[in-house]
């Protein structure tokens, strides 16, 4: 058997299965032998009724059908019936009586190709290979789309804080609509992640999601990318190019950093979105499109309108619904969830064992203001997972900037106290707060009970938190 991987089905893991339906025994034998020589698993039938019986019991990837069957109807009728049972089956029509009408009808009923007898063996084998390659591509595209839908589900946007839950509620409401959405927030808050999630759970989720970064391309190139161009429209335009607005037809286009769009191009985009058509460069004929528009920016577009840097009409067009993503420092409750999510991700890619954060490291992560938001947090966890010498990530495995921003260090700098003096005051306040309950104090401080006992003894805090306790006169050693 030919072991060429082209003969093997990606979906089933075995050879592709071909059904040959031909009422002439000699011709049927020739086609069957050619297909088996290529490594396919082949079933055969002399007429439509037997073919339908086989098809109802077996999974068939491709059917080679004679146009003029002597029993049970024509090959075209049979093709229609089997595609009703399985729309993904590929069909090839073979006939000795070719006509334009029959060829058109075959393609209309879903045939992949149409071959006339007598045919060259290599030609038939090439058509079969091409048909199955297209089938494999369909499967791959469907698999990738399914993976994308899984990746960008709401559940994969990590967070349980009130701020992010409010975002989820708005996303759920707008996802099933076609309304334009403007996603705002600081850099690194996950604006594109939200846009993709909205797309993949929408009715357009099976179509394309096309992102375009408005700040990454010069104005002339951005215009040609958006609207497309005709051959010869400018130097280097050697062939027609479909613009992104048309390429995203029936799907979603995402304008990232829409605030960076040049004013002149804002006018053209506004007209295109209003009319749902655009003019490729070098063309006098408009191209229509049907897209949902999602935009994102870290700028205040209302302020940009007042300063004359953004068109007010365009803002109204894209800002039907606004989703504002909170900065990470505004959702500190989500930092442990996110940190552990990223740690699971990178321990897997680095083939490391089950990793965790020490309490000190987690405190640093929670207290850091994260100016780069979720993106900065992910990069920090990736770095720590790579550099950590054990499966526990400690404070010293994190960047210096996290330690220098610690409230304890900041307090030391501002008050002039030593770190030991600050630690004593912090433990004293905690013991006062829990009325001397050292178990609760240790839990609140994030240290082991035995460690707290040692520090209490060292700082002479044995009576702290008890009624009538006096401030000890001794200073820490």
C-alpha positions as CSV (number, residue, x, y, z in Angstrom):
1,X,0.0,0.0,0.0
2,X,1.2,3.5,-0.8
3,X,2.1,5.1,2.5
4,X,1.9,8.7,1.3
5,X,0.2,10.7,4.1
6,X,-2.0,12.4,1.5
7,X,-4.0,9.1,1.4
8,X,-4.7,9.3,5.1
9,X,-7.6,11.1,6.8
10,X,-6.7,13.7,9.4
11,X,-10.2,13.4,11.0
12,X,-10.3,9.6,11.4
13,X,-6.6,8.7,11.6
14,X,-7.0,6.0,8.9
15,X,-7.0,6.0,5.1
16,X,-9.6,8.0,3.3
17,X,-12.6,6.0,2.3
18,X,-13.8,6.2,-1.3
19,X,-17.0,4.9,-2.7
20,X,-17.0,4.1,-6.5
21,X,-20.5,3.9,-8.1
22,X,-20.3,2.6,-11.7
23,X,-22.6,0.2,-13.5
24,X,-19.9,-0.9,-16.0
25,X,-17.9,-3.6,-14.3
26,X,-14.7,-3.0,-16.3
27,X,-14.7,0.7,-15.7
28,X,-15.6,0.2,-12.0
29,X,-12.7,-2.2,-11.6
30,X,-10.2,0.2,-13.2
31,X,-11.2,3.1,-10.9
32,X,-11.2,0.9,-7.8
33,X,-7.7,-0.4,-8.6
34,X,-6.4,3.1,-9.3
35,X,-7.7,4.3,-5.9
36,X,-6.4,1.3,-4.0
37,X,-3.0,1.7,-5.5
38,X,-3.0,5.3,-4.0
39,X,-3.5,3.9,-0.5
40,X,-7.2,4.6,-0.2
41,X,-9.8,2.3,1.3
42,X,-12.3,1.6,-1.5
43,X,-15.9,0.4,-1.5
44,X,-17.9,-0.2,-4.7
45,X,-21.5,-0.4,-5.9
46,X,-23.1,-1.0,-9.3
47,X,-26.1,1.3,-8.7
48,X,-27.7,4.0,-6.6
49,X,-29.7,1.7,-4.2
50,X,-26.7,-0.3,-3.1
51,X,-24.6,2.9,-2.9
52,X,-27.1,4.4,-0.5
53,X,-27.1,1.3,1.6
54,X,-23.3,1.4,1.9
55,X,-23.4,5.1,2.6
56,X,-25.9,4.7,5.5
57,X,-23.6,2.2,7.2
58,X,-20.1,3.5,6.4
59,X,-18.3,6.8,6.7
60,X,-17.4,7.9,3.2
61,X,-15.0,10.7,2.4
62,X,-15.3,10.9,-1.4
63,X,-17.7,9.4,-3.9
64,X,-16.8,8.8,-7.6
65,X,-20.2,8.6,-9.4
66,X,-21.0,7.6,-13.0
67,X,-23.5,10.2,-14.4
68,X,-25.7,7.8,-16.3
69,X,-26.4,4.9,-13.9
70,X,-28.8,2.2,-15.3
71,X,-30.7,1.7,-12.0
72,X,-31.8,3.9,-9.1
73,X,-31.5,7.3,-10.7
74,X,-28.6,9.3,-12.2
75,X,-25.3,10.0,-10.6
76,X,-26.5,13.6,-10.0
77,X,-29.6,12.4,-8.1
78,X,-27.4,10.1,-6.1
79,X,-25.0,12.9,-5.3
80,X,-27.8,15.0,-4.0
81,X,-29.0,12.2,-1.7
82,X,-25.7,11.4,-0.2
83,X,-24.9,15.1,0.4
84,X,-28.2,15.3,2.2
85,X,-26.9,12.6,4.5
86,X,-23.4,14.1,4.8
87,X,-22.8,17.6,3.4
88,X,-19.0,17.1,3.8
89,X,-18.7,14.2,1.4
90,X,-16.7,15.1,-1.7
91,X,-18.2,14.1,-5.1
92,X,-16.6,13.5,-8.5
93,X,-18.9,12.9,-11.5
94,X,-17.6,10.7,-14.4
95,X,-19.4,10.4,-17.7
96,X,-18.8,9.5,-21.4
97,X,-21.5,12.0,-22.5
98,X,-20.2,15.3,-21.4
99,X,-22.2,18.5,-21.9
100,X,-22.1,22.0,-20.5
101,X,-25.5,21.6,-19.0
102,X,-24.6,18.4,-17.1
103,X,-21.3,19.9,-15.9
104,X,-23.1,23.0,-14.5
105,X,-25.7,20.9,-12.9
106,X,-23.1,18.7,-11.3
107,X,-21.3,21.7,-9.8
108,X,-24.6,23.2,-8.6
109,X,-25.4,20.0,-6.7
110,X,-22.1,20.1,-4.9
111,X,-19.7,18.0,-7.1
112,X,-16.1,18.9,-6.6
113,X,-15.2,18.1,-10.2
114,X,-16.5,16.6,-13.4
115,X,-14.4,14.1,-15.5
116,X,-15.1,12.8,-19.0
117,X,-14.4,9.3,-20.3
118,X,-11.9,8.2,-21.4
119,X,-9.7,9.8,-18.8
120,X,-6.0,9.7,-18.1
121,X,-5.2,7.7,-15.0
122,X,-3.0,10.5,-13.6
123,X,-5.7,13.0,-14.2
124,X,-8.2,11.0,-12.1
125,X,-5.7,10.5,-9.3
126,X,-4.8,14.2,-9.3
127,X,-8.5,15.2,-9.0
128,X,-9.1,12.7,-6.2
129,X,-6.0,14.0,-4.3
130,X,-7.1,17.7,-4.8
131,X,-10.6,16.9,-3.6
132,X,-9.4,15.2,-0.5
133,X,-6.8,17.9,0.2
134,X,-9.7,20.4,0.1
135,X,-11.6,18.2,2.5
136,X,-8.7,18.1,4.9
137,X,-8.4,21.9,4.7
138,X,-12.1,22.2,5.6
139,X,-11.5,19.9,8.6
140,X,-8.4,21.9,9.7
141,X,-10.3,25.2,9.4
142,X,-13.2,23.9,11.4
143,X,-10.8,22.5,14.1
144,X,-8.9,25.8,14.3
145,X,-12.1,27.7,14.6
146,X,-13.3,25.4,17.3
147,X,-9.9,26.0,19.1
148,X,-10.3,29.7,18.7
149,X,-13.8,29.6,20.1
150,X,-12.6,27.6,23.1
151,X,-9.6,30.0,23.6
152,X,-11.7,33.1,23.5
153,X,-14.7,32.0,25.6
154,X,-15.8,34.3,28.4
155,X,-14.6,31.7,30.9
156,X,-11.0,32.2,29.6
157,X,-11.0,35.9,30.6
158,X,-9.8,35.4,34.1
159,X,-11.4,37.4,36.9
160,X,-14.0,37.4,39.6
161,X,-13.8,40.9,40.9
162,X,-16.9,43.1,40.7
163,X,-15.2,45.3,38.1
164,X,-14.6,42.5,35.6
165,X,-18.0,40.8,36.3
166,X,-19.6,44.1,35.2
167,X,-17.6,43.8,31.9
168,X,-18.8,40.2,31.4
169,X,-22.5,41.3,31.8
170,X,-22.1,44.0,29.2
171,X,-20.3,41.6,26.8
172,X,-23.1,39.0,27.1
173,X,-25.7,41.6,26.2
174,X,-23.9,43.0,23.1
175,X,-22.4,39.7,21.8
176,X,-25.6,38.6,20.0
177,X,-26.2,42.0,18.4
178,X,-24.5,43.6,15.5
179,X,-24.0,46.9,17.3
180,X,-20.6,48.7,17.1
181,X,-18.6,48.4,20.3
182,X,-15.8,50.7,21.5
183,X,-13.5,49.0,24.0
184,X,-11.5,51.4,26.1
185,X,-8.9,51.0,28.8
186,X,-5.2,51.3,29.4
187,X,-2.6,49.4,27.4
188,X,-2.3,45.8,28.4
189,X,-5.8,45.4,29.9
190,X,-6.9,42.8,27.3
191,X,-9.0,44.9,24.8
192,X,-8.3,42.6,21.9
193,X,-9.1,39.5,24.0
194,X,-12.5,41.0,24.8
195,X,-13.1,41.8,21.1
196,X,-12.3,38.3,20.0
197,X,-14.5,36.8,22.7
198,X,-17.4,39.0,21.5
199,X,-16.8,37.9,17.9
200,X,-16.6,34.2,18.6
201,X,-19.8,33.9,20.6
202,X,-21.7,36.1,18.2
203,X,-23.7,34.9,15.2
204,X,-20.7,35.9,13.1
205,X,-18.4,33.6,15.0
206,X,-18.0,31.2,12.1
207,X,-16.8,34.0,9.8
208,X,-13.5,35.9,9.9
209,X,-12.2,38.1,12.7
210,X,-9.7,40.6,11.1
211,X,-7.7,42.8,13.4
212,X,-5.9,45.9,12.1
213,X,-3.6,48.1,14.2
214,X,-4.3,51.7,13.2
215,X,-1.1,52.9,14.7
216,X,1.2,50.4,13.1
217,X,0.9,51.3,9.4
218,X,1.6,54.6,7.6
219,X,-1.5,56.4,6.2
220,X,-1.2,55.4,2.6
221,X,-0.6,51.7,3.3
222,X,-3.4,51.7,5.9
223,X,-5.8,53.0,3.3
224,X,-4.9,50.4,0.7
225,X,-5.1,47.6,3.3
226,X,-8.6,48.8,4.4
227,X,-10.2,49.5,1.0
228,X,-8.0,47.4,-1.4
229,X,-6.8,48.5,-4.7
230,X,-6.9,47.7,-8.4
231,X,-3.9,46.6,-10.5
232,X,-1.8,49.6,-11.6
233,X,-3.4,52.0,-9.0
234,X,0.1,52.9,-7.8
235,X,3.7,51.8,-8.4
236,X,4.1,48.2,-7.2
237,X,0.4,47.3,-7.5
238,X,0.9,44.4,-9.8
239,X,-2.5,42.8,-9.2
240,X,-5.9,43.5,-7.6
241,X,-6.0,43.3,-3.8
242,X,-9.1,42.8,-1.7
243,X,-9.3,45.2,1.2
244,X,-9.8,44.1,4.8
245,X,-13.3,45.5,4.9
246,X,-14.4,43.2,2.1
247,X,-12.2,40.3,3.3
248,X,-14.1,40.4,6.6
249,X,-17.5,40.2,4.9
250,X,-20.1,38.5,7.1
251,X,-17.5,38.6,9.9
252,X,-16.0,41.2,12.3
253,X,-13.3,43.8,11.7
254,X,-11.4,45.1,14.8
255,X,-9.8,48.5,14.7
256,X,-7.1,48.5,17.4
257,X,-5.9,51.9,18.6
258,X,-8.6,53.6,16.5
259,X,-7.5,56.9,18.0
260,X,-4.3,56.7,15.9
261,X,-6.2,56.8,12.7
262,X,-5.3,59.9,10.6
263,X,-8.0,62.5,10.2
264,X,-8.2,62.2,6.4
265,X,-8.7,58.5,6.7
266,X,-11.3,58.9,9.4
267,X,-13.5,60.7,6.9
268,X,-13.2,57.9,4.4
269,X,-13.8,55.2,7.0
270,X,-16.9,57.0,8.3
271,X,-18.4,57.2,4.8
272,X,-17.6,53.5,4.2
273,X,-19.2,52.4,7.4
274,X,-22.3,54.6,6.8
275,X,-22.8,53.3,3.2
276,X,-21.4,49.8,3.8
277,X,-19.4,50.1,0.7
278,X,-15.9,51.4,-0.2
279,X,-13.9,52.3,-3.3
280,X,-10.7,50.4,-3.8
281,X,-7.8,52.6,-4.9
282,X,-7.8,53.1,-8.6
283,X,-11.4,52.0,-9.0
284,X,-14.6,53.9,-9.8
285,X,-16.8,50.9,-8.8
286,X,-17.8,50.5,-5.1
287,X,-17.4,47.2,-3.3
288,X,-20.1,46.4,-0.8
289,X,-19.4,44.6,2.5
290,X,-21.2,43.4,5.6
291,X,-19.1,43.5,8.7
292,X,-19.5,44.1,12.4
293,X,-17.2,46.9,13.7
294,X,-15.3,46.6,17.0
295,X,-12.8,49.2,18.0
296,X,-10.3,49.7,20.9
297,X,-8.3,52.6,22.2
298,X,-6.4,53.7,25.3
299,X,-7.1,57.4,24.5
300,X,-9.9,59.6,25.7
301,X,-11.7,60.0,22.3
302,X,-14.1,62.7,23.6
303,X,-11.0,64.7,24.6
304,X,-9.5,64.0,21.1
305,X,-12.8,65.3,19.5
306,X,-12.5,68.5,21.5
307,X,-8.9,69.0,20.4
308,X,-9.8,68.4,16.8
309,X,-7.8,65.2,16.4
310,X,-10.8,62.8,16.1
311,X,-14.0,63.1,14.1
312,X,-17.1,63.5,16.3
313,X,-19.3,61.7,13.7
314,X,-17.0,58.7,13.6
315,X,-17.0,58.5,17.4
316,X,-20.8,58.4,17.4
317,X,-20.6,55.7,14.7
318,X,-18.2,53.3,16.6
319,X,-19.3,54.1,20.1
320,X,-22.8,52.6,20.2
321,X,-21.8,50.5,23.2
322,X,-18.8,51.3,25.4
323,X,-16.9,48.6,27.4
324,X,-14.3,50.1,29.7
325,X,-11.8,47.6,31.0
326,X,-10.5,48.3,34.5
327,X,-6.8,48.6,35.1
328,X,-5.3,45.7,37.0
329,X,-4.6,47.9,40.0
330,X,-8.3,48.4,40.3
331,X,-9.1,44.7,40.5
332,X,-6.4,43.4,42.9
333,X,-8.6,40.5,43.9
334,X,-8.0,39.1,40.4
335,X,-4.2,39.2,40.6
336,X,-3.8,35.8,42.4
337,X,-6.2,34.2,39.8
338,X,-4.3,35.6,36.9
339,X,-0.9,34.9,38.3
340,X,-1.7,31.2,38.9
341,X,-3.4,31.0,35.5
342,X,-0.2,32.2,33.8
343,X,2.0,30.0,36.0
344,X,0.0,26.9,34.9
345,X,0.5,28.1,31.3
346,X,4.2,28.5,31.4
347,X,5.0,25.5,33.7
348,X,3.4,23.4,30.9
349,X,5.3,25.1,28.0
350,X,8.6,24.8,30.0
351,X,8.0,21.2,31.0
352,X,8.3,22.1,34.7
353,X,6.5,20.4,37.6
354,X,3.6,21.9,39.5
355,X,4.8,25.4,40.6
356,X,3.5,27.8,43.1
357,X,4.1,31.2,44.7
358,X,5.5,31.8,48.1
359,X,3.3,34.0,50.3
360,X,5.9,36.8,50.1
361,X,6.0,36.6,46.3
362,X,2.2,36.8,46.1
363,X,2.2,39.8,48.4
364,X,4.6,41.6,46.1
365,X,2.4,40.7,43.0
366,X,-0.7,42.0,44.8
367,X,0.9,45.2,46.0
368,X,2.6,46.2,42.8
369,X,0.6,48.8,40.7
370,X,1.1,47.1,37.4
371,X,1.3,50.1,35.0
372,X,1.5,47.5,32.1
373,X,-1.6,45.7,33.4
374,X,-2.3,42.1,32.6
375,X,0.3,42.0,29.8
376,X,3.0,43.1,32.2
377,X,1.8,40.5,34.8
378,X,2.0,37.7,32.3
379,X,5.5,38.7,31.2
380,X,6.6,38.8,34.8
381,X,5.2,35.3,35.5
382,X,6.8,33.9,32.4
383,X,10.2,35.4,33.5
384,X,9.8,34.0,37.0
385,X,8.9,30.6,35.8
386,X,12.0,30.5,33.6
387,X,14.4,31.8,36.2
388,X,13.1,30.1,39.4
389,X,15.5,27.4,40.6
390,X,12.8,25.5,42.5
391,X,9.1,24.8,41.9
392,X,8.3,27.6,44.4
393,X,8.6,31.2,43.1
394,X,10.0,33.4,45.8
395,X,10.3,37.1,46.1
396,X,13.8,37.1,44.9
397,X,12.6,35.4,41.6
398,X,10.6,38.5,40.8
399,X,11.9,41.7,39.2
400,X,13.5,44.3,41.5
401,X,10.9,46.8,40.6
402,X,8.2,44.8,42.5
403,X,10.3,44.8,45.7
404,X,11.1,48.5,45.4
405,X,7.4,49.4,45.1
406,X,6.5,47.4,48.2
407,X,4.6,49.5,50.7
408,X,6.9,48.3,53.4
409,X,10.0,49.6,51.5
410,X,8.2,52.8,50.6
411,X,7.2,53.4,54.3
412,X,10.8,52.9,55.4
413,X,12.0,55.5,52.9
414,X,9.3,58.0,54.0
415,X,9.5,57.5,57.7
416,X,13.2,57.1,58.2
417,X,12.6,53.9,60.2
418,X,14.6,50.7,59.6
419,X,12.9,47.7,58.1
420,X,13.1,45.9,61.5
421,X,11.4,48.9,63.2
422,X,8.7,48.9,60.5
423,X,8.2,45.1,60.9
424,X,7.8,45.5,64.6
425,X,5.2,48.2,64.2
426,X,3.3,46.2,61.6
427,X,3.1,43.1,63.8
428,X,2.1,45.2,66.8
429,X,-0.8,46.8,64.9
430,X,-1.9,43.4,63.7
431,X,-1.9,41.9,67.2
432,X,-3.9,44.9,68.4
433,X,-6.4,44.4,65.6
434,X,-7.0,40.7,66.5
435,X,-6.8,41.4,70.3
436,X,-3.7,39.2,70.7
437,X,-5.0,36.1,68.9
438,X,-1.7,34.9,67.5
439,X,-3.2,32.3,65.2
440,X,-5.3,35.0,63.5
441,X,-2.4,37.4,63.4
442,X,-0.1,34.8,61.7
443,X,-2.8,34.1,59.1
444,X,-3.3,37.8,58.4
445,X,0.5,38.4,58.2
446,X,0.9,35.4,55.9
447,X,3.6,33.8,58.1
448,X,3.8,30.5,60.0
449,X,2.7,30.6,63.7
450,X,6.1,29.5,64.9
451,X,7.7,32.4,62.9
452,X,5.3,34.9,64.6
453,X,6.2,33.5,68.0
454,X,9.9,34.1,67.3
455,X,9.3,37.7,66.1
456,X,7.0,38.4,69.1
457,X,9.8,37.3,71.4
458,X,12.4,39.2,69.5
459,X,10.5,42.4,69.5
460,X,9.2,42.0,73.1
461,X,5.6,42.0,72.0
462,X,4.3,39.2,74.3
463,X,1.5,41.3,75.8
464,X,0.4,43.1,72.6
465,X,-3.3,43.1,71.9
466,X,-4.2,42.2,75.5
467,X,-6.3,44.7,77.5
468,X,-4.2,47.1,79.5
469,X,-0.9,46.1,77.7
470,X,1.8,48.7,77.9
471,X,4.2,49.8,75.2
472,X,7.5,48.1,75.9
473,X,10.4,50.4,76.3
474,X,12.9,48.0,74.7
475,X,13.9,48.7,71.1
476,X,14.5,45.8,68.7
477,X,18.0,44.4,68.8
